[in-house]
């Protein structure tokens, strides 16, 4: 196996770890996790949107100019999917879908597989794009882990079953990344551009419809600082790597 495979596996594993970190934050320090989750959302919102517009979408359009329709389709598709199964990232006190333990598990599991695929696609394009995608996924998986734990606990699952389900959702990220690594090898550049556009649409959707809107429920100006810090982080990463 080459370095691309090991990079894909390593960084997707870190992405999966974020789900567990978020889950166990709620388990071991519920009050702290609930109080500070909005700051995770602010920072990750800045990172996710910046990576979508400065990495994924420009790379996709450079490879394939007919990708904006894929971005739109992704946005609409996620909207329909989430309103069908009523799953979204939110703090526990504001969720009204706690009764759907199994659908939440399935939905977040599929979401994690897609995240893994996006990491695999990113590394197929280049190391910097792959790392940037993995960082964005790591940051937005933290609140996902917190939400998943809250939903499973509210659904009344036993501790052992909840732990098992959290691990499955976490491992789905490296699984998706490894599968995409082998799948992408025989794929043409035009198709690769479509997958990058799908990733950009996913990041735009979750950043604009879930992450940043949740921060409006907290009036702390620290949210603004953290959003801008997330934006700055992406540009610093690019600078340190000498460009995209």
LUMTI-596276 format. One record per atom (N, C-alpha, C): residue number from 1; atom name; x, y, z. Coordinates in steps of 0.05 Angstrom, whole numbers, m for minus. Layout:
<r NUM,'CA',<X,Y,Z>>
...
***
This chain:
<r 1,'N',<17,m24,0>>
<r 1,'CA',<0,0,0>>
<r 1,'C',<18,25,0>>
<r 2,'N',<9,45,m15>>
<r 2,'CA',<24,70,m17>>
<r 2,'C',<17,89,5>>
<r 3,'N',<31,112,5>>
<r 3,'CA',<26,132,26>>
<r 3,'C',<m2,143,25>>
<r 4,'N',<m14,145,1>>
<r 4,'CA',<m41,155,m1>>
<r 4,'C',<m61,138,15>>
<r 5,'N',<m57,112,14>>
<r 5,'CA',<m75,94,29>>
<r 5,'C',<m72,98,59>>
<r 6,'N',<m47,99,68>>
<r 6,'CA',<m43,103,97>>
<r 6,'C',<m52,130,107>>
<r 7,'N',<m48,151,90>>
<r 7,'CA',<m59,177,97>>
<r 7,'C',<m89,176,99>>
<r 8,'N',<m102,163,80>>
<r 8,'CA',<m131,161,80>>
<r 8,'C',<m141,146,105>>
<r 9,'N',<m128,124,111>>
<r 9,'CA',<m136,108,134>>
<r 9,'C',<m131,124,160>>
<r 10,'N',<m108,137,162>>
<r 10,'CA',<m101,151,187>>
<r 10,'C',<m120,174,192>>
<r 11,'N',<m124,191,172>>
<r 11,'CA',<m140,215,177>>
<r 11,'C',<m170,208,179>>
<r 12,'N',<m179,188,165>>
<r 12,'CA',<m207,180,169>>
<r 12,'C',<m211,167,197>>
<r 13,'N',<m190,154,207>>
<r 13,'CA',<m191,144,234>>
<r 13,'C',<m194,166,255>>
<r 14,'N',<m179,188,250>>
<r 14,'CA',<m181,211,267>>
<r 14,'C',<m209,223,266>>
<r 15,'N',<m220,224,242>>
<r 15,'CA',<m248,233,238>>
<r 15,'C',<m268,217,254>>
<r 16,'N',<m264,190,253>>
<r 16,'CA',<m281,173,269>>
<r 16,'C',<m277,177,299>>
<r 17,'N',<m253,182,307>>
<r 17,'CA',<m247,187,335>>
<r 17,'C',<m263,211,345>>
<r 18,'N',<m267,231,328>>
<r 18,'CA',<m282,255,337>>
<r 18,'C',<m310,248,346>>
<r 19,'N',<m323,229,332>>
<r 19,'CA',<m350,221,340>>
<r 19,'C',<m350,209,368>>
<r 20,'N',<m330,193,374>>
<r 20,'CA',<m328,181,400>>
<r 20,'C',<m322,202,421>>
<r 21,'N',<m304,221,414>>
<r 21,'CA',<m298,243,433>>
<r 21,'C',<m323,258,441>>
<r 22,'N',<m339,266,420>>
<r 22,'CA',<m363,280,425>>
<r 22,'C',<m383,264,442>>
<r 23,'N',<m385,238,436>>
<r 23,'CA',<m403,220,450>>
<r 23,'C',<m395,218,480>>
<r 24,'N',<m369,214,484>>
<r 24,'CA',<m361,210,512>>
<r 24,'C',<m359,236,528>>
<r 25,'N',<m357,258,514>>
<r 25,'CA',<m359,284,527>>
<r 25,'C',<m385,286,541>>
<r 26,'N',<m407,279,527>>
<r 26,'CA',<m433,280,539>>
<r 26,'C',<m436,260,561>>
<r 27,'N',<m423,237,558>>
<r 27,'CA',<m426,215,577>>
<r 27,'C',<m411,222,603>>
<r 28,'N',<m387,232,601>>
<r 28,'CA',<m371,237,625>>
<r 28,'C',<m374,265,636>>
<r 29,'N',<m381,285,619>>
<r 29,'CA',<m384,312,629>>
<r 29,'C',<m407,325,615>>
<r 30,'N',<m431,316,622>>
<r 30,'CA',<m455,325,608>>
<r 30,'C',<m459,356,609>>
<r 31,'N',<m456,367,633>>
<r 31,'CA',<m461,395,636>>
<r 31,'C',<m441,412,620>>
<r 32,'N',<m415,404,620>>
<r 32,'CA',<m395,419,605>>
<r 32,'C',<m400,417,575>>
<r 33,'N',<m407,393,566>>
<r 33,'CA',<m412,388,537>>
<r 33,'C',<m435,405,528>>
<r 34,'N',<m457,405,543>>
<r 34,'CA',<m480,420,535>>
<r 34,'C',<m475,450,535>>
<r 35,'N',<m459,459,555>>
<r 35,'CA',<m454,488,557>>
<r 35,'C',<m436,498,535>>
<r 36,'N',<m417,482,527>>
<r 36,'CA',<m396,491,508>>
<r 36,'C',<m399,481,479>>
<r 37,'N',<m419,464,474>>
<r 37,'CA',<m422,453,447>>
<r 37,'C',<m426,474,426>>
<r 38,'N',<m438,497,433>>
<r 38,'CA',<m443,518,414>>
<r 38,'C',<m416,529,403>>
<r 39,'N',<m395,529,420>>
<r 39,'CA',<m369,539,411>>
<r 39,'C',<m356,520,391>>
<r 40,'N',<m360,494,395>>
<r 40,'CA',<m351,475,375>>
<r 40,'C',<m365,480,348>>
<r 41,'N',<m391,486,350>>
<r 41,'CA',<m407,491,326>>
<r 41,'C',<m397,515,311>>
<r 42,'N',<m391,537,326>>
<r 42,'CA',<m381,561,313>>
<r 42,'C',<m355,557,298>>
<r 43,'N',<m336,545,312>>
<r 43,'CA',<m310,540,300>>
<r 43,'C',<m311,521,276>>
<r 44,'N',<m326,499,279>>
<r 44,'CA',<m328,480,258>>
<r 44,'C',<m344,491,234>>
<r 45,'N',<m363,509,240>>
<r 45,'CA',<m378,522,218>>
<r 45,'C',<m360,538,200>>
<r 46,'N',<m342,554,213>>
<r 46,'CA',<m323,569,197>>
<r 46,'C',<m304,552,181>>
<r 47,'N',<m295,530,193>>
<r 47,'CA',<m277,512,178>>
<r 47,'C',<m291,498,155>>
<r 48,'N',<m314,487,160>>
<r 48,'CA',<m329,472,140>>
<r 48,'C',<m335,489,116>>
<r 49,'N',<m346,513,120>>
<r 49,'CA',<m354,530,98>>
<r 49,'C',<m330,540,82>>
<r 50,'N',<m308,546,96>>
<r 50,'CA',<m284,556,83>>
<r 50,'C',<m272,534,65>>
<r 51,'N',<m271,510,75>>
<r 51,'CA',<m260,488,60>>
<r 51,'C',<m277,482,35>>
<r 52,'N',<m303,484,38>>
<r 52,'CA',<m321,480,16>>
<r 52,'C',<m316,499,m7>>
<r 53,'N',<m312,525,0>>
<r 53,'CA',<m310,546,m20>>
<r 53,'C',<m281,551,m29>>
<r 54,'N',<m261,543,m14>>
<r 54,'CA',<m234,549,m22>>
<r 54,'C',<m219,524,m31>>
<r 55,'N',<m229,500,m24>>
<r 55,'CA',<m216,475,m32>>
<r 55,'C',<m233,458,m50>>
<r 56,'N',<m255,448,m39>>
<r 56,'CA',<m270,427,m53>>
<r 56,'C',<m283,438,m79>>
<r 57,'N',<m298,460,m77>>
<r 57,'CA',<m312,470,m101>>
<r 57,'C',<m292,480,m122>>
<r 58,'N',<m271,496,m116>>
<r 58,'CA',<m252,503,m137>>
<r 58,'C',<m239,479,m150>>
<r 59,'N',<m231,459,m134>>
<r 59,'CA',<m219,435,m146>>
<r 59,'C',<m238,421,m164>>
<r 60,'N',<m263,419,m155>>
<r 60,'CA',<m283,405,m171>>
<r 60,'C',<m288,419,m198>>
<r 61,'N',<m289,446,m197>>
<r 61,'CA',<m294,461,m222>>
<r 61,'C',<m270,461,m240>>
<r 62,'N',<m246,458,m229>>
<r 62,'CA',<m222,456,m246>>
<r 62,'C',<m221,430,m261>>
<r 63,'N',<m231,409,m247>>
<r 63,'CA',<m231,382,m260>>
<r 63,'C',<m255,379,m279>>
<r 64,'N',<m278,389,m271>>
<r 64,'CA',<m303,386,m286>>
<r 64,'C',<m319,411,m282>>
<r 65,'N',<m323,426,m304>>
<r 65,'CA',<m337,452,m302>>
<r 65,'C',<m367,449,m298>>
<r 66,'N',<m378,426,m301>>
<r 66,'CA',<m407,422,m299>>
<r 66,'C',<m415,409,m272>>
<r 67,'N',<m406,423,m251>>
<r 67,'CA',<m411,411,m224>>
<r 67,'C',<m430,427,m207>>
<r 68,'N',<m437,451,m215>>
<r 68,'CA',<m454,467,m197>>
<r 68,'C',<m481,454,m194>>
<r 69,'N',<m491,440,m214>>
<r 69,'CA',<m516,425,m211>>
<r 69,'C',<m514,404,m190>>
<r 70,'N',<m491,391,m188>>
<r 70,'CA',<m487,370,m167>>
<r 70,'C',<m488,383,m139>>
<r 71,'N',<m477,407,m136>>
<r 71,'CA',<m478,420,m111>>
<r 71,'C',<m507,426,m103>>
<r 72,'N',<m522,437,m122>>
<r 72,'CA',<m550,443,m117>>
<r 72,'C',<m566,417,m110>>
<r 73,'N',<m561,396,m126>>
<r 73,'CA',<m575,371,m121>>
<r 73,'C',<m568,360,m93>>
<r 74,'N',<m543,363,m85>>
<r 74,'CA',<m535,354,m58>>
<r 74,'C',<m549,369,m36>>
<r 75,'N',<m551,396,m39>>
<r 75,'CA',<m565,412,m20>>
<r 75,'C',<m594,404,m17>>
<r 76,'N',<m608,401,m40>>
<r 76,'CA',<m636,393,m39>>
<r 76,'C',<m639,365,m29>>
<r 77,'N',<m621,347,m37>>
<r 77,'CA',<m623,319,m28>>
<r 77,'C',<m620,316,2>>
<r 78,'N',<m601,331,14>>
<r 78,'CA',<m598,330,43>>
<r 78,'C',<m623,341,57>>
<r 79,'N',<m633,362,45>>
<r 79,'CA',<m657,375,57>>
<r 79,'C',<m681,355,58>>
<r 80,'N',<m685,342,35>>
<r 80,'CA',<m707,322,34>>
<r 80,'C',<m702,299,53>>
<r 81,'N',<m677,289,52>>
<r 81,'CA',<m670,266,69>>
<r 81,'C',<m674,272,99>>
<r 82,'N',<m664,295,108>>
<r 82,'CA',<m666,302,136>>
<r 82,'C',<m695,307,145>>
<r 83,'N',<m711,319,127>>
<r 83,'CA',<m739,323,134>>
<r 83,'C',<m755,298,133>>
<r 84,'N',<m745,278,119>>
<r 84,'CA',<m758,252,117>>
<r 84,'C',<m754,236,143>>
<r 85,'N',<m728,236,152>>
<r 85,'CA',<m722,220,176>>
<r 85,'C',<m717,238,201>>
<r 86,'N',<m720,264,197>>
<r 86,'CA',<m720,283,220>>
<r 86,'C',<m695,281,237>>
<r 87,'N',<m672,281,224>>
<r 87,'CA',<m646,280,239>>
<r 87,'C',<m631,306,233>>
<r 88,'N',<m622,319,254>>
<r 88,'CA',<m604,341,251>>
<r 88,'C',<m587,345,275>>
<r 89,'N',<m565,359,272>>
<r 89,'CA',<m547,364,294>>
<r 89,'C',<m557,387,311>>
<r 90,'N',<m562,383,336>>
<r 90,'CA',<m571,404,353>>
<r 90,'C',<m564,397,382>>
<r 91,'N',<m566,416,399>>
<r 91,'CA',<m561,411,428>>
<r 91,'C',<m585,396,439>>
<r 92,'N',<m581,380,459>>
<r 92,'CA',<m602,362,469>>
<r 92,'C',<m627,376,477>>
<r 93,'N',<m625,399,490>>
<r 93,'CA',<m648,412,499>>
<r 93,'C',<m666,423,477>>
<r 94,'N',<m655,426,453>>
<r 94,'CA',<m671,438,431>>
<r 94,'C',<m680,418,411>>
<r 95,'N',<m673,392,415>>
<r 95,'CA',<m682,371,396>>
<r 95,'C',<m710,363,402>>
<r 96,'N',<m725,357,381>>
<r 96,'CA',<m752,347,384>>
<r 96,'C',<m756,321,370>>
<r 97,'N',<m734,306,367>>
<r 97,'CA',<m735,281,352>>
<r 97,'C',<m723,258,368>>
<r 98,'N',<m723,260,395>>
<r 98,'CA',<m709,241,412>>
<r 98,'C',<m721,213,411>>
<r 99,'N',<m745,211,400>>
<r 99,'CA',<m758,185,400>>
<r 99,'C',<m749,167,378>>
<r 100,'N',<m731,176,361>>
<r 100,'CA',<m723,160,337>>
<r 100,'C',<m695,149,340>>
<r 101,'N',<m691,132,360>>
<r 101,'CA',<m664,121,365>>
<r 101,'C',<m652,106,342>>
<r 102,'N',<m667,87,331>>
<r 102,'CA',<m657,71,309>>
<r 102,'C',<m653,87,283>>
<r 103,'N',<m673,104,275>>
<r 103,'CA',<m669,121,252>>
<r 103,'C',<m645,140,255>>
<r 104,'N',<m641,150,280>>
<r 104,'CA',<m618,167,285>>
<r 104,'C',<m592,151,281>>
<r 105,'N',<m591,127,291>>
<r 105,'CA',<m567,110,287>>
<r 105,'C',<m562,105,258>>
<r 106,'N',<m582,98,243>>
<r 106,'CA',<m579,92,214>>
<r 106,'C',<m571,117,199>>
<r 107,'N',<m584,140,205>>
<r 107,'CA',<m578,165,192>>
<r 107,'C',<m550,174,197>>
<r 108,'N',<m541,174,222>>
<r 108,'CA',<m514,183,228>>
<r 108,'C',<m494,163,217>>
<r 109,'N',<m501,137,216>>
<r 109,'CA',<m482,118,205>>
<r 109,'C',<m478,123,175>>
<r 110,'N',<m499,128,160>>
<r 110,'CA',<m497,134,132>>
<r 110,'C',<m481,161,128>>
<r 111,'N',<m487,180,145>>
<r 111,'CA',<m472,205,144>>
<r 111,'C',<m442,201,148>>
<r 112,'N',<m435,183,166>>
<r 112,'CA',<m407,178,171>>
<r 112,'C',<m394,164,147>>
<r 113,'N',<m408,146,134>>
<r 113,'CA',<m397,133,110>>
<r 113,'C',<m391,154,89>>
<r 114,'N',<m410,172,85>>
<r 114,'CA',<m406,194,66>>
<r 114,'C',<m382,211,73>>
<r 115,'N',<m379,217,99>>
<r 115,'CA',<m356,232,108>>
<r 115,'C',<m330,218,101>>
<r 116,'N',<m330,191,105>>
<r 116,'CA',<m306,176,98>>
<r 116,'C',<m300,176,69>>
<r 117,'N',<m321,174,52>>
<r 117,'CA',<m317,176,23>>
<r 117,'C',<m305,202,15>>
<r 118,'N',<m314,224,28>>
<r 118,'CA',<m304,250,22>>
<r 118,'C',<m274,252,29>>
<r 119,'N',<m266,240,50>>
<r 119,'CA',<m237,240,57>>
<r 119,'C',<m221,225,36>>
<r 120,'N',<m232,202,27>>
<r 120,'CA',<m219,186,6>>
<r 120,'C',<m216,202,m20>>
<r 121,'N',<m238,216,m27>>
<r 121,'CA',<m237,232,m51>>
<r 121,'C',<m217,255,m49>>
<r 122,'N',<m216,267,m25>>
<r 122,'CA',<m198,289,m20>>
<r 122,'C',<m169,281,m24>>
<r 123,'N',<m161,257,m14>>
<r 123,'CA',<m134,248,m17>>
<r 123,'C',<m128,239,m46>>
<r 124,'N',<m149,231,m60>>
<r 124,'CA',<m145,224,m88>>
<r 124,'C',<m137,249,m104>>
<r 125,'N',<m147,272,m96>>
<r 125,'CA',<m140,297,m109>>
<r 125,'C',<m113,307,m101>>
<r 126,'N',<m107,306,m75>>
<r 126,'CA',<m81,315,m65>>
<r 126,'C',<m80,315,m35>>
<r 127,'N',<m56,315,m25>>
<r 127,'CA',<m52,313,4>>
<r 127,'C',<m66,336,20>>
<r 128,'N',<m62,361,10>>
<r 128,'CA',<m73,384,24>>
<r 128,'C',<m104,383,25>>
<r 129,'N',<m116,376,2>>
<r 129,'CA',<m145,374,1>>
<r 129,'C',<m155,352,20>>
<r 130,'N',<m140,330,20>>
<r 130,'CA',<m148,308,38>>
<r 130,'C',<m147,315,67>>
<r 131,'N',<m125,329,75>>
<r 131,'CA',<m122,337,103>>
<r 131,'C',<m143,358,110>>
<r 132,'N',<m147,377,93>>
<r 132,'CA',<m167,398,98>>
<r 132,'C',<m195,385,102>>
<r 133,'N',<m202,366,85>>
<r 133,'CA',<m228,353,87>>
<r 133,'C',<m230,337,113>>
<r 134,'N',<m208,324,121>>
<r 134,'CA',<m208,308,146>>
<r 134,'C',<m211,326,170>>
<r 135,'N',<m198,350,169>>
<r 135,'CA',<m200,369,191>>
<r 135,'C',<m229,378,194>>
<r 136,'N',<m242,385,172>>
<r 136,'CA',<m269,394,173>>
<r 136,'C',<m288,373,184>>
<r 137,'N',<m283,348,175>>
<r 137,'CA',<m300,326,185>>
<r 137,'C',<m295,321,214>>
<r 138,'N',<m270,322,223>>
<r 138,'CA',<m264,318,251>>
<r 138,'C',<m280,339,268>>
<r 139,'N',<m280,364,260>>
<r 139,'CA',<m292,385,276>>
<r 139,'C',<m322,383,276>>
<r 140,'N',<m334,376,253>>
<r 140,'CA',<m364,375,254>>
<r 140,'C',<m374,348,265>>
<r 141,'N',<m356,328,267>>
<r 141,'CA',<m365,303,280>>
<r 141,'C',<m366,305,310>>
<r 142,'N',<m352,325,322>>
<r 142,'CA',<m354,329,351>>
<r 142,'C',<m383,334,360>>
<r 143,'N',<m397,354,349>>
<r 143,'CA',<m425,358,357>>
<r 143,'C',<m443,335,348>>
<r 144,'N',<m436,321,326>>
<r 144,'CA',<m451,298,318>>
<r 144,'C',<m450,276,339>>
<r 145,'N',<m426,272,351>>
<r 145,'CA',<m423,252,372>>
<r 145,'C',<m440,259,396>>
<r 146,'N',<m440,285,404>>
<r 146,'CA',<m456,294,426>>
<r 146,'C',<m486,289,421>>
<r 147,'N',<m495,296,397>>
<r 147,'CA',<m523,293,390>>
<r 147,'C',<m531,264,390>>
<r 148,'N',<m515,247,378>>
<r 148,'CA',<m521,218,376>>
<r 148,'C',<m524,206,404>>
<r 149,'N',<m506,213,422>>
<r 149,'CA',<m507,202,449>>
<r 149,'C',<m533,211,463>>
<r 150,'N',<m540,237,459>>
<r 150,'CA',<m565,247,471>>
<r 150,'C',<m589,232,460>>
<r 151,'N',<m590,228,434>>
<r 151,'CA',<m613,214,422>>
<r 151,'C',<m615,185,431>>
<r 152,'N',<m592,171,433>>
<r 152,'CA',<m593,143,441>>
<r 152,'C',<m600,140,471>>
<r 153,'N',<m590,159,487>>
<r 153,'CA',<m597,158,515>>
<r 153,'C',<m627,164,519>>
<r 154,'N',<m637,184,505>>
<r 154,'CA',<m665,191,507>>
<r 154,'C',<m683,168,497>>
<r 155,'N',<m673,153,477>>
<r 155,'CA',<m689,131,466>>
<r 155,'C',<m691,107,485>>
<r 156,'N',<m675,108,507>>
<r 156,'CA',<m677,87,527>>
<r 156,'C',<m659,63,522>>
<r 157,'N',<m639,65,504>>
<r 157,'CA',<m622,42,499>>
<r 157,'C',<m604,37,523>>
<r 158,'N',<m596,12,527>>
<r 158,'CA',<m578,6,549>>
<r 158,'C',<m551,18,544>>
<r 159,'N',<m534,20,565>>
<r 159,'CA',<m508,31,562>>
<r 159,'C',<m491,15,542>>
<r 160,'N',<m492,m12,545>>
<r 160,'CA',<m476,m29,527>>
<r 160,'C',<m484,m25,498>>
<r 161,'N',<m510,m24,493>>
<r 161,'CA',<m520,m21,465>>
<r 161,'C',<m513,6,454>>
<r 162,'N',<m515,27,471>>
<r 162,'CA',<m508,54,462>>
<r 162,'C',<m479,56,454>>
<r 163,'N',<m462,43,471>>
<r 163,'CA',<m433,44,465>>
<r 163,'C',<m427,30,439>>
<r 164,'N',<m440,7,435>>
<r 164,'CA',<m436,m8,410>>
<r 164,'C',<m445,9,385>>
<r 165,'N',<m467,22,387>>
<r 165,'CA',<m478,38,365>>
<r 165,'C',<m460,62,360>>
<r 166,'N',<m449,74,381>>
<r 166,'CA',<m431,97,377>>
<r 166,'C',<m405,88,362>>
<r 167,'N',<m395,64,369>>
<r 167,'CA',<m371,54,356>>
<r 167,'C',<m376,47,327>>
<r 168,'N',<m400,37,321>>
<r 168,'CA',<m407,31,293>>
<r 168,'C',<m407,56,276>>
<r 169,'N',<m420,77,287>>
<r 169,'CA',<m421,102,272>>
<r 169,'C',<m393,114,269>>
<r 170,'N',<m376,111,289>>
<r 170,'CA',<m349,121,287>>
<r 170,'C',<m332,106,266>>
<r 171,'N',<m334,80,267>>
<r 171,'CA',<m318,63,248>>
<r 171,'C',<m328,65,219>>
<r 172,'N',<m353,76,216>>
<r 172,'CA',<m363,79,189>>
<r 172,'C',<m347,99,172>>
<r 173,'N',<m334,118,186>>
<r 173,'CA',<m318,138,172>>
<r 173,'C',<m293,125,158>>
<r 174,'N',<m276,111,173>>
<r 174,'CA',<m253,98,160>>
<r 174,'C',<m262,76,140>>
<r 175,'N',<m285,63,145>>
<r 175,'CA',<m296,44,126>>
<r 175,'C',<m302,57,99>>
<r 176,'N',<m316,79,100>>
<r 176,'CA',<m323,94,76>>
<r 176,'C',<m298,104,62>>
<r 177,'N',<m278,112,77>>
<r 177,'CA',<m253,123,65>>
<r 177,'C',<m238,101,51>>
<r 178,'N',<m235,77,63>>
<r 178,'CA',<m220,55,51>>
<r 178,'C',<m234,45,26>>
<r 179,'N',<m261,42,28>>
<r 179,'CA',<m276,34,4>>
<r 179,'C',<m272,53,m19>>
<r 180,'N',<m274,79,m13>>
<r 180,'CA',<m271,99,m34>>
<r 180,'C',<m243,99,m45>>
<r 181,'N',<m223,93,m29>>
<r 181,'CA',<m195,92,m39>>
<r 181,'C',<m192,72,m61>>
<r 182,'N',<m203,48,m58>>
<r 182,'CA',<m201,28,m79>>
<r 182,'C',<m220,34,m102>>
<r 183,'N',<m243,46,m96>>
<r 183,'CA',<m263,51,m117>>
<r 183,'C',<m253,74,m135>>
<r 184,'N',<m240,94,m123>>
<r 184,'CA',<m232,117,m139>>
<r 184,'C',<m208,112,m157>>
<r 185,'N',<m194,90,m153>>
<r 185,'CA',<m170,85,m169>>
<r 185,'C',<m176,82,m199>>
<r 186,'N',<m198,71,m206>>
<r 186,'CA',<m204,67,m234>>
<r 186,'C',<m223,88,m245>>
<r 187,'N',<m227,110,m230>>
<r 187,'CA',<m247,130,m237>>
<r 187,'C',<m234,153,m253>>
<r 188,'N',<m249,163,m273>>
<r 188,'CA',<m240,185,m290>>
<r 188,'C',<m240,211,m274>>
<r 189,'N',<m226,231,m285>>
<r 189,'CA',<m224,257,m271>>
<r 189,'C',<m251,271,m270>>
<r 190,'N',<m267,268,m291>>
<r 190,'CA',<m293,282,m291>>
<r 190,'C',<m311,272,m268>>
<r 191,'N',<m311,245,m264>>
<r 191,'CA',<m327,234,m243>>
<r 191,'C',<m316,242,m216>>
<r 192,'N',<m290,244,m213>>
<r 192,'CA',<m277,253,m189>>
<r 192,'C',<m286,281,m182>>
<r 193,'N',<m289,298,m203>>
<r 193,'CA',<m298,325,m199>>
<r 193,'C',<m327,325,m188>>
<r 194,'N',<m343,307,m197>>
<r 194,'CA',<m371,305,m188>>
<r 194,'C',<m372,298,m158>>
<r 195,'N',<m354,279,m150>>
<r 195,'CA',<m353,272,m122>>
<r 195,'C',<m343,295,m104>>
<r 196,'N',<m324,310,m114>>
<r 196,'CA',<m315,334,m99>>
<r 196,'C',<m337,354,m97>>
<r 197,'N',<m353,357,m118>>
<r 197,'CA',<m376,376,m117>>
<r 197,'C',<m397,366,m96>>
<r 198,'N',<m401,340,m95>>
<r 198,'CA',<m418,329,m75>>
<r 198,'C',<m408,335,m47>>
<r 199,'N',<m382,332,m43>>
<r 199,'CA',<m370,339,m17>>
<r 199,'C',<m373,368,m10>>
<r 200,'N',<m370,386,m30>>
<r 200,'CA',<m373,414,m26>>
<r 200,'C',<m402,420,m18>>
<r 201,'N',<m421,408,m32>>
<r 201,'CA',<m449,412,m26>>
<r 201,'C',<m456,403,2>>
<r 202,'N',<m444,380,10>>
<r 202,'CA',<m449,370,37>>
<r 202,'C',<m439,389,58>>
<r 203,'N',<m415,399,54>>
<r 203,'CA',<m403,418,74>>
<r 203,'C',<m419,444,75>>
<r 204,'N',<m427,454,52>>
<r 204,'CA',<m443,479,51>>
<r 204,'C',<m470,475,66>>
<r 205,'N',<m482,452,61>>
<r 205,'CA',<m508,446,74>>
<r 205,'C',<m506,445,104>>
<r 206,'N',<m487,429,114>>
<r 206,'CA',<m485,426,142>>
<r 206,'C',<m474,451,156>>
<r 207,'N',<m457,465,142>>
<r 207,'CA',<m447,490,154>>
<r 207,'C',<m468,512,156>>
<r 208,'N',<m483,515,134>>
<r 208,'CA',<m503,537,132>>
<r 208,'C',<m529,530,145>>
<r 209,'N',<m537,505,146>>
<r 209,'CA',<m564,498,156>>
<r 209,'C',<m564,487,184>>
<r 210,'N',<m541,477,194>>
<r 210,'CA',<m539,465,220>>
<r 210,'C',<m520,479,239>>
<r 211,'N',<m495,482,230>>
<r 211,'CA',<m474,491,249>>
<r 211,'C',<m478,521,256>>
<r 212,'N',<m478,538,236>>
<r 212,'CA',<m480,567,242>>
<r 212,'C',<m507,575,254>>
<r 213,'N',<m530,565,243>>
<r 213,'CA',<m556,572,255>>
<r 213,'C',<m558,566,285>>
<r 214,'N',<m545,543,293>>
<r 214,'CA',<m546,536,322>>
<r 214,'C',<m532,557,339>>
<r 215,'N',<m512,571,328>>
<r 215,'CA',<m497,590,343>>
<r 215,'C',<m514,615,349>>
<r 216,'N',<m535,620,334>>
<r 216,'CA',<m552,643,339>>
<r 216,'C',<m567,641,366>>
<r 217,'N',<m568,617,377>>
<r 217,'CA',<m582,613,402>>
<r 217,'C',<m565,622,426>>
<r 218,'N',<m540,629,420>>
<r 218,'CA',<m522,639,441>>
<r 218,'C',<m511,666,432>>
<r 219,'N',<m515,686,448>>
<r 219,'CA',<m508,713,439>>
<r 219,'C',<m479,721,445>>
<r 220,'N',<m463,702,455>>
<r 220,'CA',<m435,708,461>>
<r 220,'C',<m420,717,436>>
<r 221,'N',<m405,738,439>>
<r 221,'CA',<m389,747,416>>
<r 221,'C',<m365,728,410>>
<r 222,'N',<m361,710,429>>
<r 222,'CA',<m340,690,424>>
<r 222,'C',<m347,673,399>>
<r 223,'N',<m372,671,393>>
<r 223,'CA',<m380,655,370>>
<r 223,'C',<m369,668,344>>
<r 224,'N',<m370,694,342>>
<r 224,'CA',<m359,708,319>>
<r 224,'C',<m329,703,317>>
<r 225,'N',<m316,706,339>>
<r 225,'CA',<m287,702,339>>
<r 225,'C',<m280,673,331>>
<r 226,'N',<m295,654,340>>
<r 226,'CA',<m290,626,334>>
<r 226,'C',<m296,619,305>>
<r 227,'N',<m317,631,293>>
<r 227,'CA',<m322,627,265>>
<r 227,'C',<m299,638,248>>
<r 228,'N',<m290,662,255>>
<r 228,'CA',<m267,674,240>>
<r 228,'C',<m242,658,245>>
<r 229,'N',<m239,647,269>>
<r 229,'CA',<m215,630,275>>
<r 229,'C',<m216,605,257>>
<r 230,'N',<m240,594,253>>
<r 230,'CA',<m242,571,236>>
<r 230,'C',<m235,577,207>>
<r 231,'N',<m243,601,198>>
<r 231,'CA',<m236,610,171>>
<r 231,'C',<m205,613,169>>
<r 232,'N',<m194,626,189>>
<r 232,'CA',<m165,631,189>>
<r 232,'C',<m149,605,190>>
<r 233,'N',<m159,585,204>>
<r 233,'CA',<m145,560,206>>
<r 233,'C',<m141,547,179>>
<r 234,'N',<m161,548,162>>
<r 234,'CA',<m159,536,135>>
<r 234,'C',<m138,551,119>>
<r 235,'N',<m138,577,120>>
<r 235,'CA',<m118,592,104>>
<r 235,'C',<m90,588,115>>
<r 236,'N',<m87,585,141>>
<r 236,'CA',<m61,579,153>>
<r 236,'C',<m51,552,143>>
<r 237,'N',<m69,532,142>>
<r 237,'CA',<m62,505,133>>
<r 237,'C',<m52,507,104>>
<r 238,'N',<m65,522,87>>
<r 238,'CA',<m57,525,59>>
<r 238,'C',<m30,538,58>>
<r 239,'N',<m26,559,74>>
<r 239,'CA',<0,574,74>>
<r 239,'C',<23,555,82>>
<r 240,'N',<18,540,104>>
<r 240,'CA',<39,522,114>>
<r 240,'C',<46,500,94>>
<r 241,'N',<26,492,77>>
<r 241,'CA',<31,471,58>>
<r 241,'C',<41,483,31>>
<r 242,'N',<43,510,29>>
<r 242,'CA',<52,522,5>>
<r 242,'C',<32,523,m17>>
<r 243,'N',<6,526,m10>>
<r 243,'CA',<m15,527,m29>>
<r 243,'C',<m31,501,m30>>
<r 244,'N',<m51,500,m47>>
<r 244,'CA',<m69,477,m49>>
<r 244,'C',<m58,455,m66>>
***
